[in-house]
Structure formats: C-alpha cells, structure tokens
Amino acid sequence: MIATETNQCKTRWMIIEDAFDAKKLIEFLVALIKDAGKKIFLILDNLRVHHSKIVKAWVAEWKDQIELFYFPSYSPHSILRNVSTPI
C-alpha cells in the first residue's frame, strides 16, 4: 500500500498487489495530480524507487503540477523519531 495525507488531513491510498516499482509510483502520482486541483508538494523517504531515473524524468515533465522533496538519508535528531512520545 502507498498512501499520502494532505495538510487538511485528507488521505489518498492505493493497494499494490505486486512489487512496488517506478511504474506503480508514477501511477499513484498521476492519480494525485488528477484530483488535486493545485500543485502538489510531496515529501518522500529515500526508497530507491523514489529516486529512480524514470520517476525523476516523469516529475520533470509535470513540474508545474508536482514537486518532490526527500527526508534526509540520516537525521538522528529528527522530530519524527519522537512522534509517539507524549509532549
């Protein structure tokens, strides 16, 4: 499964039956763009597929509608490490 959540807490998801690859990611990104109505700023982790040449080429073609950002590959002081810790 691949999923996203907007800054308005709306979720979008897709069940993936086979191995997750660039083609599946692009299929998901197409669906996101189709329903967005405005430019998407998507934050991804560093899964190899997210950085593939195919995905980067596709995003370059659609740069007016989507922009990708990546978590740092190493961030020991990340706030995300403490998400489950009560404040």
Contacts in CASP RR format, 6 or more apart in sequence:
PFRMAT RR
TARGET T0000
AUTHOR 0000-0000-0000
METHOD contacts of the structure
MODEL  1
MIATETNQCKTRWMIIEDAFDAKKLIEFLVALIKDAGKKIFLILDNLRVH
HSKIVKAWVAEWKDQIELFYFPSYSPHSILRNVSTPI
1 13 0 8 1.000
1 14 0 8 1.000
1 15 0 8 1.000
1 16 0 8 1.000
2 13 0 8 1.000
2 14 0 8 1.000
2 16 0 8 1.000
2 20 0 8 1.000
2 24 0 8 1.000
2 25 0 8 1.000
2 28 0 8 1.000
3 11 0 8 1.000
3 12 0 8 1.000
3 13 0 8 1.000
3 14 0 8 1.000
4 11 0 8 1.000
4 12 0 8 1.000
4 13 0 8 1.000
4 32 0 8 1.000
4 42 0 8 1.000
5 11 0 8 1.000
6 12 0 8 1.000
12 31 0 8 1.000
12 32 0 8 1.000
12 35 0 8 1.000
14 24 0 8 1.000
14 27 0 8 1.000
14 28 0 8 1.000
14 31 0 8 1.000
16 24 0 8 1.000
18 24 0 8 1.000
20 47 0 8 1.000
20 49 0 8 1.000
21 49 0 8 1.000
22 49 0 8 1.000
22 52 0 8 1.000
22 54 0 8 1.000
22 55 0 8 1.000
23 54 0 8 1.000
25 49 0 8 1.000
25 50 0 8 1.000
25 55 0 8 1.000
26 54 0 8 1.000
26 55 0 8 1.000
26 58 0 8 1.000
29 42 0 8 1.000
29 58 0 8 1.000
29 59 0 8 1.000
29 62 0 8 1.000
29 66 0 8 1.000
32 40 0 8 1.000
32 42 0 8 1.000
32 66 0 8 1.000
33 40 0 8 1.000
33 62 0 8 1.000
33 65 0 8 1.000
33 66 0 8 1.000
36 65 0 8 1.000
39 64 0 8 1.000
39 65 0 8 1.000
39 66 0 8 1.000
39 67 0 8 1.000
40 65 0 8 1.000
40 66 0 8 1.000
40 67 0 8 1.000
41 66 0 8 1.000
41 67 0 8 1.000
41 69 0 8 1.000
42 66 0 8 1.000
42 67 0 8 1.000
42 68 0 8 1.000
42 69 0 8 1.000
43 68 0 8 1.000
43 69 0 8 1.000
43 70 0 8 1.000
43 71 0 8 1.000
44 50 0 8 1.000
44 68 0 8 1.000
44 69 0 8 1.000
44 70 0 8 1.000
44 71 0 8 1.000
45 70 0 8 1.000
45 71 0 8 1.000
46 70 0 8 1.000
46 71 0 8 1.000
46 73 0 8 1.000
49 55 0 8 1.000
50 68 0 8 1.000
50 70 0 8 1.000
51 70 0 8 1.000
59 66 0 8 1.000
59 67 0 8 1.000
59 68 0 8 1.000
71 78 0 8 1.000
71 80 0 8 1.000
72 78 0 8 1.000
END
